[in-house]
């Protein structure tokens, strides 16, 4: 169900499921042996995976944003690997535990023999970034883009988030999208409700259900597939516009906002209201509450 791995010899990627639905992505650049963990919610699973694969020490943490379920492993991993560097968003550096390297829109950063490019993608949080490895055809969007979905707008508005998603949508269609959460099945159910005439979506939904029934991840996905089935990338679709009650002349970002509100529903509105409190809780309590949602 998940997309094929990156081109041979460019980037090794291991998936580490943690909490209720998070994925930590463990990376290794084969030529240099450099390693990185993307958005580590917890340290022990990362250490265990490194040992299992014989990849040695961890050299970097790559944080897309500050949320506890993406950064709570930072300091423990720095203790375990004294030379480790935390790489994260310049615009939100004060909220990234242990940050050493600050990056922002348009920056390029070298991961062994691979170049990583950075996009500012505010919306889910105001300082969110996405990480793209062009030669490896790999995108790590954090909580900006999900498979058949997108992140909630905790610290942004629809126009801002649509701008962020549009940046990512412009990347090559063969790009593998390594999302941070396993939300694909629930996202597919929602998408099918507002875009039922989309046969590509219905076929993808069936494959997702089969993969989850086997206990398999649905990630990474391909950006080209997302452009065909993800309603948050398809505000131009007449059926989606009609489903959220907006006319043909409405701006794409307005349609996107209406789709996001429809997906949020009462549960999402509660989460948005509670966010200001949750975001200030101690890490263990915050993670426990986040796992409920």
Buried (B, 14 or more C-beta within 10 A) or exposed (E): BBBEBBEEEBBBBBBBEBBEBBBBBBBBBBEEEBBBBBBBBBBEBBBEBBEEEEBEBBBBBBBBBBBBBBBBBBBBBBEBBEEBBBBBBBBBBEBBBBBBBBBBBEBEBEBBBBBBBBBBBBBBBBBBBBBBBBEBBBBBBBBBBBBBBBBBBBBBEBBBBBBBBBBBBEBEEEBBBBBBBBBBBBBBEBBBEBBEEBEEBBEBBEEBBEBBEEEEBBBBBBBBBBEBBBBBBBBEBEEBBEBBEBEEEBEBBBBBBBBBBBBBEEEBEEBEEEBEEBBEBEBEEBBEBBBEE
